[in-house]
């Protein structure tokens, strides 16, 4: 059995050169250029994920996210992962096998919600719209009246087209038909005003790398009281351990109980971006 590494070749020496990415003006849908203050935060010293300094910073992030979303939701946290991780967290926690979800698809990311929901044994009803158009209140009412879902999922700002879906009427309709409203705000958070509580949005998720101008790798998520109640009344265990809010929520809640090692530097960056 070998006890030593083989000699380094020229190929390996090239790979160990100091990293020096070229500067870019990022004008696509994401990632976006980060503010120098955000970049400086990434270079600050590490602390432990249970260090009192970091626990205090966690509370700062939660309050800043509540302000950005205009919500008082207790369960407002960043997920360790990209926006797709936060998307899957909402699906995994809000839906159980046999639940019905109506998903409004008017662009690419509605189809991603559909793909995720299908993996959790749910009945997925697709409400289709031409890409770039938004759903009317009448169309949403008809879908809720016909299908009586547990959750209505809408993409607030569709990255693939730029369409911005009105949510206020959707929230009122969801209360009328006793279902939860889930909103994808990956592109809109920090880009357009959001009023989750006023619009009666029950759950929302976002990403760090778009209008928040933070590097990708951490993703905001919020659950309102009705969503939390559905999670606590689940009859089955959440099928995704890493994103199980009954576990992750204890780390971000009053208990501060260890679940997984939080990405320290990404939390620094998100705090500065917010």
Backbone as JSON, one array per atom type, in Angstrom:
{
  "sequence": "XXXXXXXXXXXXXXXXXXXXXXXXXXXXXXXXXXXXXXXXXXXXXXXXXXXXXXXXXXXXXXXXXXXXXXXXXXXXXXXXXXXXXXXXXXXXXXXXXXXXXXXXXXXXXXXXXXXXXXXXXXXXXXXXXXXXXXXXXXXXXXXXXXXXXXXXXXXXXXXXXXXXXXXXXXXXXXXXXXXXXXXXXXXXXXXXXXXXXXXXXXXXXXXXXXXXXXXXXXXXXXXXXXXXXXXXXXXXXXXXXXXXXXXXXXXXXXXXXXXXXXXXXXXXXXXXXX",
  "N": [[0.85, -1.2, 0.0], [0.56, 2.21, -0.87], [2.34, 4.8, 0.79], [2.97, 7.39, 0.41], [2.23, 10.39, -1.44], [2.31, 10.54, -5.02], [4.83, 12.16, -7.13], [4.37, 15.65, -7.94], [3.05, 16.71, -11.01], [3.47, 18.7, -14.04], [0.91, 19.3, -14.85], [-0.54, 19.26, -12.47], [0.7, 21.36, -11.16], [-0.16, 23.6, -12.6], [-2.84, 23.56, -11.9], [-2.69, 24.35, -9.29], [-2.1, 27.0, -9.25], [-2.59, 30.38, -8.11], [-5.95, 31.42, -7.74], [-7.58, 33.45, -10.11], [-10.03, 34.92, -11.27], [-11.49, 36.47, -14.21], [-12.62, 39.9, -14.37], [-16.1, 40.63, -14.64], [-18.95, 42.2, -16.02], [-21.99, 41.48, -14.99], [-24.88, 40.9, -16.59], [-26.96, 39.21, -16.94], [-29.72, 36.98, -16.02], [-28.93, 36.2, -13.51], [-26.11, 34.77, -11.83], [-25.67, 37.99, -10.15], [-23.55, 40.94, -10.05], [-21.73, 41.31, -7.05], [-21.82, 43.58, -4.29], [-18.95, 45.45, -3.17], [-18.79, 45.46, -0.36], [-20.15, 43.14, 0.31], [-18.44, 41.24, -0.81], [-16.18, 41.68, 0.74], [-17.11, 40.74, 3.16], [-17.1, 38.0, 2.77], [-14.46, 37.39, 3.08], [-13.88, 37.67, 5.72], [-12.97, 36.6, 9.12], [-13.61, 33.19, 10.08], [-16.12, 31.93, 12.31], [-17.47, 29.66, 14.74], [-20.44, 27.69, 14.05], [-22.13, 27.67, 16.18], [-21.25, 29.67, 17.71], [-21.58, 32.46, 19.91], [-21.43, 34.98, 18.64], [-22.1, 34.36, 15.99], [-24.67, 33.33, 16.32], [-26.02, 35.63, 17.09], [-25.76, 37.07, 14.73], [-27.33, 35.51, 13.06], [-29.89, 36.14, 13.99], [-29.98, 38.8, 13.2], [-30.01, 38.52, 10.39], [-32.47, 37.24, 10.04], [-34.28, 39.24, 10.84], [-33.74, 41.23, 8.94], [-34.51, 39.91, 6.61], [-37.22, 39.62, 7.11], [-38.0, 42.27, 6.95], [-37.38, 42.84, 4.26], [-39.19, 41.21, 2.94], [-41.47, 42.16, 4.02], [-42.91, 40.97, 6.25], [-44.06, 39.37, 9.24], [-43.45, 36.83, 9.9], [-42.42, 34.24, 12.03], [-40.91, 31.96, 11.33], [-38.65, 32.56, 9.4], [-36.0, 32.24, 7.45], [-32.63, 31.64, 6.15], [-31.9, 29.13, 3.81], [-29.4, 26.61, 3.57], [-28.03, 26.51, 0.68], [-28.79, 26.84, -2.85], [-31.32, 28.83, -4.59], [-33.0, 26.85, -5.59], [-32.87, 24.91, -3.61], [-34.29, 26.12, -1.54], [-36.75, 26.27, -2.81], [-37.34, 23.51, -3.02], [-37.47, 22.94, -0.32], [-39.85, 24.19, 0.5], [-41.74, 22.71, -0.95], [-41.25, 20.08, -0.02], [-41.9, 20.26, 2.69], [-44.48, 21.38, 2.89], [-46.15, 19.67, 1.52], [-47.67, 16.46, 1.5], [-47.76, 12.92, 0.71], [-50.4, 12.31, -1.51], [-51.59, 14.79, -1.17], [-52.96, 17.6, -2.9], [-51.76, 19.86, -5.3], [-51.99, 22.9, -7.02], [-50.28, 24.26, -9.65], [-49.21, 27.17, -11.1], [-48.11, 27.61, -14.29], [-46.23, 29.58, -16.21], [-43.84, 29.91, -17.39], [-40.36, 28.92, -17.26], [-39.63, 28.26, -14.56], [-41.9, 27.54, -13.22], [-42.27, 25.01, -14.22], [-40.2, 23.71, -12.96], [-41.02, 23.7, -10.29], [-43.18, 21.98, -10.61], [-41.85, 19.58, -11.34], [-40.47, 19.02, -8.98], [-42.57, 18.73, -7.09], [-43.87, 16.45, -8.04], [-42.16, 14.44, -7.3], [-42.66, 13.97, -4.67], [-44.88, 12.45, -4.24], [-47.31, 13.71, -4.62], [-50.49, 14.95, -5.85], [-50.41, 16.6, -8.74], [-51.65, 19.42, -10.26], [-51.66, 21.17, -13.18], [-51.79, 24.5, -14.08], [-51.92, 26.08, -16.92], [-50.34, 28.68, -18.79], [-49.66, 30.96, -21.43], [-46.23, 31.53, -21.97], [-44.82, 34.34, -20.43], [-47.16, 35.67, -19.97], [-49.59, 36.51, -17.37], [-51.59, 35.09, -14.72], [-55.08, 35.57, -14.43], [-57.36, 36.79, -11.9], [-59.82, 35.56, -12.17], [-59.18, 33.21, -13.54], [-57.61, 31.91, -11.63], [-59.48, 31.6, -9.56], [-61.32, 29.86, -10.78], [-59.73, 27.56, -11.05], [-59.15, 26.91, -8.37], [-61.69, 26.48, -7.39], [-62.48, 24.28, -8.86], [-60.52, 22.27, -8.34], [-59.81, 22.28, -5.63], [-57.3, 22.47, -4.01], [-54.58, 21.69, -1.68], [-52.49, 23.43, -1.74], [-51.7, 26.35, -3.57], [-49.44, 27.23, -5.98], [-47.47, 29.83, -7.19], [-45.39, 31.59, -9.47], [-43.93, 34.47, -8.6], [-42.22, 36.4, -9.84], [-41.18, 35.61, -12.89], [-38.25, 34.34, -13.91], [-37.48, 33.49, -16.46], [-39.0, 34.92, -18.29], [-39.65, 37.43, -17.31], [-42.15, 38.12, -16.47], [-44.42, 39.4, -14.06], [-46.36, 38.25, -11.57], [-49.42, 39.22, -10.18], [-50.19, 39.06, -6.71], [-51.91, 39.69, -4.61], [-54.73, 39.33, -4.99], [-54.69, 36.61, -5.37], [-53.91, 35.69, -2.86], [-56.16, 36.37, -1.3], [-58.08, 34.76, -2.51], [-57.09, 32.22, -1.89], [-57.5, 32.12, 0.86], [-60.27, 32.14, 0.85], [-60.82, 29.66, -0.33], [-59.59, 27.96, 1.38], [-56.84, 27.11, 1.14], [-53.24, 26.98, 0.89], [-51.06, 29.64, -0.1], [-48.27, 29.6, -2.06], [-45.34, 31.24, -2.97], [-42.95, 31.89, -5.46], [-40.31, 33.87, -5.16], [-37.81, 34.34, -6.17], [-36.6, 35.94, -8.16], [-37.76, 38.39, -7.62], [-37.39, 39.36, -4.97], [-35.99, 42.06, -3.4], [-35.95, 43.37, -5.76], [-38.47, 44.29, -6.64], [-41.16, 45.83, -4.79], [-42.32, 43.86, -2.09], [-45.0, 42.51, -0.27], [-45.72, 40.43, 1.74], [-47.35, 39.74, 3.99], [-49.54, 41.52, 3.79], [-50.5, 40.69, 1.33], [-51.31, 38.17, 1.94], [-49.74, 35.89, 1.61], [-48.7, 32.63, 2.17], [-46.35, 31.14, 2.21], [-43.02, 31.55, 1.05], [-40.16, 31.67, -1.09], [-36.73, 32.41, -1.97], [-33.73, 33.53, -3.67], [-30.21, 34.21, -3.37], [-28.66, 35.38, -5.31], [-29.65, 37.1, -7.23], [-31.55, 39.86, -7.35], [-30.72, 40.56, -4.82], [-28.03, 40.69, -4.98], [-25.92, 39.04, -4.04], [-23.51, 36.42, -3.75], [-24.37, 33.17, -5.17], [-25.68, 30.46, -3.19], [-26.96, 30.52, -0.78], [-30.24, 30.7, 0.5], [-33.16, 32.49, 0.98], [-36.13, 31.84, 2.91], [-39.52, 31.61, 3.92], [-42.17, 30.91, 6.18], [-45.55, 31.33, 6.88], [-48.05, 31.6, 9.58], [-50.22, 29.8, 8.97], [-49.01, 28.03, 7.21], [-47.0, 26.97, 8.84], [-48.6, 25.67, 10.69], [-49.68, 23.64, 9.09], [-47.36, 22.19, 8.57], [-46.64, 21.31, 11.16], [-48.73, 19.62, 11.7], [-48.4, 17.45, 10.12], [-48.82, 14.11, 8.93], [-46.95, 12.4, 8.08], [-43.4, 11.85, 7.99], [-41.18, 14.4, 6.93], [-39.81, 13.96, 3.77], [-37.26, 14.69, 3.17], [-34.39, 14.95, 4.76], [-32.39, 16.92, 5.09], [-33.66, 19.31, 4.53], [-35.76, 19.43, 6.25], [-38.01, 21.23, 8.01], [-38.88, 20.93, 10.61], [-36.64, 20.18, 11.9], [-34.5, 21.87, 10.96], [-35.65, 24.28, 11.66], [-35.38, 24.35, 14.41], [-32.76, 25.0, 14.78], [-32.64, 27.59, 13.79], [-34.52, 28.71, 15.38], [-35.67, 29.46, 18.74], [-34.41, 27.46, 20.19], [-31.89, 26.96, 19.07], [-30.64, 24.61, 18.23], [-28.29, 22.28, 17.08], [-28.26, 21.3, 13.7], [-27.18, 21.07, 10.99], [-23.95, 22.03, 9.74], [-23.84, 25.37, 9.31], [-23.34, 27.47, 6.42], [-20.98, 29.56, 7.05], [-19.6, 31.84, 5.92], [-21.27, 32.48, 3.77], [-23.57, 33.27, 5.08], [-22.57, 35.55, 6.33], [-22.2, 37.09, 3.99], [-24.82, 37.3, 3.0], [-26.03, 38.74, 5.02], [-24.72, 41.22, 4.77], [-25.48, 41.9, 2.17], [-28.25, 42.21, 2.44]],
  "CA": [[0.0, 0.0, 0.0], [1.35, 3.43, -0.94], [2.35, 5.63, 1.98], [3.27, 8.76, 0.02], [1.64, 10.86, -2.69], [3.27, 10.57, -6.14], [5.34, 13.51, -7.41], [3.48, 16.59, -8.63], [3.38, 16.91, -12.41], [3.18, 20.05, -14.54], [-0.55, 19.47, -14.87], [-0.98, 19.6, -11.12], [1.22, 22.69, -10.8], [-1.07, 24.58, -13.19], [-4.08, 23.55, -11.12], [-2.48, 24.96, -7.97], [-1.85, 28.44, -9.35], [-3.57, 31.19, -7.39], [-7.17, 31.69, -8.5], [-7.66, 34.84, -10.56], [-11.1, 35.02, -12.27], [-11.55, 37.76, -14.89], [-13.77, 40.73, -13.99], [-17.22, 40.57, -15.57], [-20.18, 42.92, -15.73], [-23.0, 40.44, -15.14], [-26.15, 41.5, -16.98], [-27.93, 38.14, -17.18], [-30.76, 36.83, -14.99], [-28.29, 35.8, -12.27], [-25.84, 35.67, -10.69], [-25.39, 39.41, -10.38], [-22.34, 41.42, -9.38], [-21.89, 41.57, -5.63], [-21.26, 44.82, -3.78], [-17.66, 45.21, -2.5], [-19.01, 45.16, 1.06], [-20.5, 41.72, 0.36], [-17.22, 40.47, -1.08], [-15.31, 41.78, 1.92], [-17.66, 39.88, 4.21], [-16.69, 36.63, 2.49], [-13.06, 37.23, 3.47], [-13.72, 37.89, 7.16], [-12.64, 35.36, 9.83], [-14.65, 32.22, 10.42], [-16.44, 31.57, 13.68], [-18.25, 28.43, 14.76], [-21.86, 27.85, 13.75], [-22.83, 27.86, 17.45], [-20.59, 30.78, 18.41], [-22.55, 33.52, 20.24], [-21.41, 36.03, 17.61], [-22.84, 33.9, 14.82], [-26.08, 33.24, 16.7], [-26.57, 36.99, 17.02], [-25.84, 37.42, 13.31], [-28.5, 34.81, 12.53], [-31.07, 36.94, 14.32], [-29.94, 39.98, 12.31], [-30.43, 38.1, 9.05], [-33.9, 36.98, 10.06], [-35.01, 40.51, 10.88], [-33.57, 41.89, 7.65], [-35.35, 39.2, 5.65], [-38.63, 39.98, 7.38], [-38.23, 43.61, 6.4], [-37.36, 42.78, 2.79], [-40.42, 40.57, 2.5], [-42.59, 42.8, 4.71], [-43.64, 39.93, 6.94], [-43.72, 39.13, 10.65], [-43.35, 35.38, 10.09], [-41.34, 33.77, 12.88], [-40.05, 31.04, 10.59], [-38.05, 33.24, 8.25], [-34.62, 31.78, 7.58], [-31.97, 31.27, 4.91], [-31.55, 27.72, 3.64], [-28.04, 26.37, 3.09], [-28.13, 26.02, -0.68], [-29.25, 27.85, -3.79], [-32.76, 29.05, -4.6], [-33.7, 25.58, -5.82], [-32.97, 24.23, -2.32], [-35.41, 26.74, -0.84], [-37.95, 25.81, -3.51], [-37.63, 22.14, -2.61], [-37.84, 22.95, 1.1], [-41.28, 24.5, 0.62], [-42.5, 21.57, -1.48], [-41.07, 18.92, 0.85], [-42.51, 20.47, 3.99], [-45.9, 21.72, 2.82], [-46.92, 18.64, 0.84], [-47.56, 15.06, 1.87], [-48.32, 12.05, -0.33], [-51.85, 12.42, -1.64], [-52.0, 16.19, -1.23], [-53.1, 18.17, -4.25], [-51.21, 21.2, -5.49], [-52.17, 23.55, -8.31], [-49.09, 25.04, -9.97], [-49.34, 28.03, -12.25], [-46.91, 27.55, -15.12], [-46.18, 30.56, -17.31], [-42.43, 30.07, -17.66], [-39.51, 27.76, -16.96], [-39.49, 27.86, -13.16], [-43.1, 26.82, -12.84], [-42.05, 23.59, -14.54], [-39.32, 23.13, -11.93], [-41.9, 23.41, -9.16], [-43.93, 20.78, -10.98], [-40.96, 18.42, -11.28], [-40.19, 18.73, -7.57], [-43.78, 18.25, -6.41], [-44.17, 15.1, -8.49], [-41.27, 13.49, -6.62], [-43.08, 13.78, -3.28], [-46.1, 11.67, -4.19], [-48.48, 14.59, -4.58], [-51.28, 15.09, -7.07], [-50.04, 17.89, -9.31], [-52.53, 19.96, -11.28], [-50.96, 22.27, -13.85], [-52.57, 25.6, -14.65], [-51.0, 26.52, -17.96], [-50.52, 30.0, -19.39], [-48.61, 31.28, -22.38], [-45.05, 32.11, -21.33], [-44.78, 35.8, -20.47], [-48.44, 36.2, -19.5], [-49.88, 36.24, -15.97], [-52.9, 34.52, -14.48], [-56.09, 36.49, -13.93], [-58.05, 36.33, -10.69], [-60.89, 34.65, -12.59], [-58.56, 31.92, -13.85], [-57.21, 31.28, -10.37], [-60.71, 31.21, -8.87], [-61.86, 28.67, -11.44], [-58.87, 26.41, -10.73], [-59.33, 26.57, -6.96], [-63.05, 25.96, -7.22], [-62.56, 22.96, -9.48], [-59.58, 21.27, -7.85], [-59.74, 22.33, -4.15], [-55.98, 21.97, -3.62], [-54.0, 22.09, -0.4], [-51.54, 24.51, -2.01], [-51.59, 27.0, -4.88], [-48.07, 27.74, -6.14], [-47.32, 30.78, -8.29], [-44.1, 32.26, -9.59], [-44.21, 35.91, -8.55], [-41.46, 36.99, -10.95], [-40.65, 34.48, -13.68], [-36.93, 34.69, -14.44], [-37.33, 33.16, -17.88], [-39.76, 35.83, -19.15], [-39.81, 38.75, -16.71], [-43.55, 38.35, -16.08], [-44.64, 39.58, -12.62], [-47.71, 37.79, -11.26], [-50.06, 39.84, -9.01], [-50.42, 38.06, -5.66], [-52.89, 40.11, -3.6], [-56.0, 38.65, -5.23], [-54.45, 35.18, -5.17], [-53.93, 35.44, -1.42], [-57.54, 36.42, -0.83], [-58.76, 33.56, -3.02], [-56.62, 31.05, -1.14], [-58.22, 32.13, 2.13], [-61.66, 31.77, 0.56], [-60.9, 28.24, -0.65], [-58.88, 27.23, 2.43], [-55.59, 26.49, 0.71], [-52.07, 27.81, 1.12], [-50.45, 30.28, -1.26], [-46.81, 29.51, -2.1], [-44.84, 32.17, -3.99], [-41.55, 31.9, -5.86], [-39.86, 35.27, -5.25], [-36.37, 34.29, -6.4], [-36.18, 37.09, -8.94], [-38.39, 39.65, -7.2], [-36.96, 39.86, -3.67], [-34.98, 43.09, -3.55], [-36.11, 44.01, -7.07], [-39.75, 45.0, -6.62], [-41.72, 45.76, -3.44], [-43.06, 42.66, -1.71], [-45.79, 42.72, 0.94], [-46.25, 39.08, 1.92], [-48.45, 39.7, 4.95], [-50.7, 42.21, 3.21], [-51.01, 39.88, 0.21], [-51.74, 36.89, 2.5], [-48.9, 34.8, 1.09], [-48.44, 31.72, 3.29], [-44.96, 30.67, 2.17], [-42.27, 32.1, -0.08], [-38.72, 31.38, -1.11], [-35.98, 33.28, -2.87], [-32.33, 33.19, -3.85], [-29.34, 35.31, -2.96], [-27.77, 35.82, -6.38], [-30.31, 37.93, -8.23], [-31.65, 41.27, -6.96], [-30.0, 40.81, -3.56], [-26.62, 40.91, -5.36], [-25.06, 38.24, -3.17], [-23.17, 35.2, -4.48], [-25.29, 32.06, -4.95], [-25.26, 29.49, -2.18], [-27.81, 30.64, 0.4], [-31.55, 30.98, -0.09], [-34.18, 32.86, 1.96], [-37.35, 31.04, 2.96], [-40.4, 32.06, 5.01], [-43.45, 30.22, 6.35], [-46.51, 32.02, 7.72], [-48.69, 30.77, 10.61], [-51.02, 28.7, 8.41], [-48.07, 27.06, 6.66], [-46.37, 26.3, 9.98], [-49.6, 24.75, 11.25], [-49.75, 22.45, 8.23], [-46.14, 21.42, 8.78], [-46.67, 20.67, 12.48], [-49.8, 18.62, 11.71], [-48.1, 16.4, 9.14], [-48.99, 12.73, 9.35], [-45.77, 11.67, 7.62], [-42.13, 12.54, 8.15], [-40.69, 15.08, 5.73], [-38.98, 12.99, 3.05], [-35.95, 15.29, 2.9], [-33.84, 15.25, 6.08], [-31.59, 18.15, 5.08], [-34.54, 20.47, 4.42], [-36.89, 19.23, 7.17], [-38.12, 22.43, 8.84], [-39.04, 20.58, 12.02], [-35.27, 20.07, 12.41], [-33.78, 23.11, 10.65], [-36.29, 25.36, 12.4], [-34.88, 24.39, 15.79], [-31.47, 25.7, 14.76], [-32.91, 29.01, 13.58], [-35.49, 29.16, 16.37], [-35.19, 29.78, 20.09], [-33.58, 26.38, 20.74], [-30.54, 27.01, 18.49], [-30.17, 23.23, 18.27], [-27.5, 21.92, 15.9], [-28.81, 20.4, 12.68], [-26.04, 20.88, 10.09], [-23.03, 23.16, 9.82], [-24.28, 26.45, 8.44], [-22.27, 28.1, 5.63], [-20.7, 30.78, 7.81], [-19.26, 32.97, 5.06], [-22.43, 32.86, 2.97], [-24.44, 34.04, 5.96], [-21.96, 36.89, 6.39], [-22.46, 37.8, 2.74], [-26.25, 37.62, 2.91], [-26.3, 39.83, 5.97], [-24.24, 42.47, 4.18], [-26.31, 42.2, 1.0], [-29.54, 42.71, 2.92]],
  "C": [[0.88, 1.25, 0.0], [1.21, 4.24, 0.34], [2.58, 7.1, 1.65], [2.55, 9.11, -1.27], [2.7, 10.8, -3.79], [3.74, 11.99, -6.4], [4.31, 14.35, -8.17], [3.95, 16.78, -10.06], [3.09, 18.35, -12.81], [1.67, 20.31, -14.55], [-1.08, 19.87, -13.5], [-0.51, 20.98, -10.72], [0.32, 23.79, -11.38], [-2.35, 24.69, -12.36], [-3.92, 24.2, -9.76], [-2.08, 26.43, -8.05], [-2.94, 29.2, -8.6], [-4.74, 31.55, -8.29], [-7.26, 33.17, -8.86], [-8.73, 34.97, -11.65], [-11.1, 36.39, -12.94], [-12.73, 38.58, -14.4], [-14.85, 40.66, -15.07], [-18.32, 41.52, -15.1], [-21.32, 41.97, -16.03], [-24.37, 41.07, -15.39], [-27.2, 40.44, -17.33], [-28.94, 38.06, -16.06], [-30.21, 36.43, -13.63], [-27.22, 34.77, -12.58], [-25.58, 37.1, -11.13], [-24.09, 39.79, -9.69], [-22.63, 41.73, -7.92], [-21.23, 42.89, -5.25], [-19.92, 44.53, -3.09], [-17.81, 44.88, -1.01], [-19.38, 43.68, 1.25], [-19.26, 40.86, 0.14], [-16.25, 40.53, 0.09], [-15.8, 40.86, 3.04], [-17.23, 38.42, 4.02], [-15.26, 36.35, 2.94], [-12.82, 37.44, 4.96], [-13.51, 36.57, 7.89], [-13.86, 34.48, 10.11], [-14.87, 32.18, 11.92], [-17.24, 30.27, 13.62], [-19.73, 28.7, 14.51], [-22.72, 27.91, 15.02], [-22.16, 28.93, 18.31], [-21.63, 31.87, 18.71], [-22.59, 34.65, 19.21], [-22.24, 35.62, 16.4], [-24.33, 33.77, 15.13], [-26.75, 34.61, 16.66], [-26.72, 37.44, 15.57], [-27.03, 36.73, 12.65], [-29.77, 35.6, 12.79], [-31.14, 38.2, 13.46], [-30.47, 39.63, 10.92], [-31.94, 37.88, 9.01], [-34.71, 38.27, 10.06], [-34.9, 41.25, 9.56], [-34.41, 41.23, 6.57], [-36.82, 39.54, 5.86], [-38.94, 41.36, 6.82], [-38.31, 43.56, 4.88], [-38.64, 42.18, 2.23], [-41.67, 41.25, 3.06], [-43.51, 41.74, 5.33], [-43.19, 39.86, 8.39], [-43.55, 37.64, 10.93], [-42.16, 35.01, 10.97], [-40.37, 32.89, 12.1], [-39.62, 31.69, 9.28], [-36.55, 33.02, 8.35], [-33.96, 31.71, 6.2], [-31.61, 29.78, 4.91], [-30.12, 27.62, 3.11], [-28.11, 25.71, 1.72], [-28.6, 27.14, -1.59], [-30.77, 27.97, -3.73], [-33.55, 27.77, -4.82], [-33.82, 24.77, -4.53], [-34.13, 24.8, -1.51], [-36.73, 26.35, -1.48], [-38.33, 24.41, -3.04], [-38.03, 22.07, -1.15], [-39.33, 23.25, 1.27], [-42.12, 23.32, 0.16], [-42.45, 20.4, -0.51], [-41.82, 19.06, 2.16], [-44.01, 20.72, 3.94], [-46.76, 20.6, 2.25], [-46.63, 17.25, 1.4], [-48.11, 14.21, 0.73], [-49.84, 12.12, -0.33], [-52.38, 13.83, -1.64], [-52.09, 16.64, -2.68], [-52.53, 19.58, -4.27], [-51.53, 21.67, -6.9], [-50.97, 24.45, -8.54], [-49.35, 25.85, -11.23], [-48.04, 28.04, -13.04], [-47.05, 28.55, -16.27], [-44.73, 30.89, -17.67], [-41.66, 28.86, -17.16], [-39.6, 27.32, -15.5], [-40.78, 27.32, -12.57], [-42.96, 25.34, -13.12], [-41.11, 22.93, -13.53], [-40.12, 22.81, -10.67], [-42.69, 22.12, -9.41], [-43.07, 19.53, -10.83], [-40.65, 18.03, -9.84], [-41.41, 18.12, -6.89], [-44.11, 16.82, -6.8], [-43.33, 14.05, -7.78], [-41.71, 13.2, -5.19], [-44.45, 13.11, -3.17], [-47.37, 12.49, -4.13], [-49.23, 14.53, -5.9], [-51.05, 16.5, -7.61], [-51.02, 18.26, -10.42], [-51.84, 21.18, -11.88], [-51.98, 23.25, -14.42], [-51.65, 26.3, -15.65], [-51.37, 27.89, -18.51], [-49.39, 30.2, -20.39], [-47.45, 31.95, -21.66], [-45.05, 33.63, -21.52], [-46.08, 36.44, -20.04], [-48.63, 35.85, -18.03], [-51.31, 35.73, -15.85], [-53.86, 35.59, -13.95], [-56.72, 35.92, -12.67], [-59.15, 35.34, -11.05], [-60.34, 33.26, -12.91], [-58.14, 31.19, -12.59], [-58.43, 30.8, -9.6], [-61.27, 29.92, -9.47], [-61.05, 27.43, -11.09], [-59.06, 25.96, -9.29], [-60.7, 25.95, -6.72], [-63.17, 24.55, -7.76], [-61.73, 21.91, -8.75], [-59.44, 21.23, -6.33], [-58.4, 21.82, -3.63], [-55.62, 22.34, -2.18], [-53.11, 23.3, -0.56], [-51.75, 25.03, -3.43], [-50.2, 27.6, -4.97], [-47.99, 28.62, -7.38], [-45.91, 31.35, -8.28], [-44.37, 33.76, -9.64], [-43.51, 36.65, -9.68], [-40.76, 35.85, -11.67], [-39.35, 34.9, -14.37], [-36.85, 34.52, -15.95], [-38.02, 34.15, -18.8], [-39.84, 37.26, -18.62], [-41.23, 39.06, -16.28], [-43.66, 38.42, -14.56], [-46.11, 39.31, -12.31], [-48.28, 38.53, -10.05], [-50.44, 38.77, -7.98], [-51.54, 38.43, -4.69], [-54.22, 39.39, -3.77], [-55.85, 37.15, -5.03], [-54.49, 34.83, -3.7], [-55.34, 35.43, -0.87], [-58.31, 35.18, -1.29], [-58.35, 32.31, -2.25], [-57.27, 30.99, 0.24], [-59.67, 31.68, 1.92], [-61.8, 30.27, 0.34], [-60.06, 27.37, 0.28], [-57.69, 26.43, 1.89], [-54.46, 27.47, 0.95], [-51.58, 28.41, -0.18], [-48.93, 30.25, -1.1], [-46.31, 30.37, -3.25], [-43.34, 32.0, -4.2], [-41.15, 33.36, -6.06], [-38.35, 35.34, -5.49], [-35.88, 35.53, -7.13], [-36.66, 38.41, -8.35], [-37.87, 40.21, -5.89], [-35.79, 40.83, -3.83], [-35.09, 43.85, -4.86], [-37.38, 44.81, -7.2], [-40.3, 44.9, -5.2], [-42.52, 44.48, -3.23], [-43.75, 42.92, -0.38], [-46.49, 41.41, 1.28], [-47.43, 39.04, 2.87], [-49.7, 40.37, 4.4], [-51.33, 41.4, 2.09], [-51.48, 38.5, 0.66], [-51.04, 35.7, 1.83], [-48.48, 33.92, 2.27], [-47.0, 31.22, 3.34], [-44.29, 31.25, 0.93], [-40.81, 31.7, 0.05], [-38.05, 32.3, -2.11], [-34.57, 32.73, -3.04], [-31.49, 34.41, -3.53], [-28.69, 36.03, -4.14], [-28.41, 36.73, -7.42], [-30.38, 39.37, -7.72], [-31.01, 41.58, -5.62], [-28.51, 41.02, -3.8], [-25.65, 40.29, -4.36], [-24.67, 37.0, -3.97], [-24.19, 34.08, -4.23], [-24.76, 31.1, -3.9], [-26.04, 29.56, -0.89], [-29.14, 31.19, -0.08], [-32.6, 31.28, 0.98], [-35.47, 32.05, 1.78], [-38.21, 31.55, 4.11], [-41.7, 31.27, 4.99], [-44.32, 31.04, 7.3], [-47.19, 31.07, 8.69], [-49.48, 29.59, 10.04], [-50.12, 27.62, 7.81], [-47.39, 26.27, 7.78], [-47.34, 25.29, 10.6], [-49.71, 23.48, 10.4], [-48.52, 21.56, 8.41], [-46.2, 20.65, 10.1], [-47.73, 19.56, 12.56], [-49.57, 17.5, 10.69], [-48.33, 15.02, 9.74], [-47.78, 11.87, 8.96], [-44.52, 12.52, 7.85], [-41.74, 13.21, 6.83], [-39.65, 14.18, 5.06], [-37.59, 13.51, 2.71], [-35.35, 15.73, 4.23], [-33.16, 16.61, 6.11], [-32.48, 19.39, 5.12], [-35.78, 20.35, 5.31], [-36.97, 20.41, 8.14], [-38.39, 22.12, 10.3], [-37.68, 20.41, 12.69], [-34.5, 21.37, 12.2], [-34.34, 24.27, 11.47], [-35.82, 25.46, 13.84], [-33.51, 25.05, 15.88], [-31.68, 27.2, 14.63], [-33.91, 29.57, 14.58], [-34.84, 29.4, 17.71], [-34.23, 28.72, 20.62], [-32.12, 26.49, 20.31], [-29.87, 25.63, 18.58], [-29.46, 22.87, 16.97], [-28.26, 20.98, 14.98], [-27.73, 20.05, 11.65], [-25.16, 22.12, 10.21], [-23.44, 24.22, 8.81], [-23.11, 27.0, 7.64], [-21.96, 29.48, 6.19], [-20.49, 31.98, 6.88], [-20.44, 33.42, 4.21], [-23.45, 33.62, 3.81], [-23.89, 35.45, 6.18], [-22.36, 37.71, 5.16], [-23.92, 38.21, 2.62], [-26.61, 38.76, 3.84], [-25.89, 41.17, 5.37], [-25.08, 42.87, 2.97], [-27.65, 42.78, 1.41], [-29.4, 44.11, 3.5]]
}
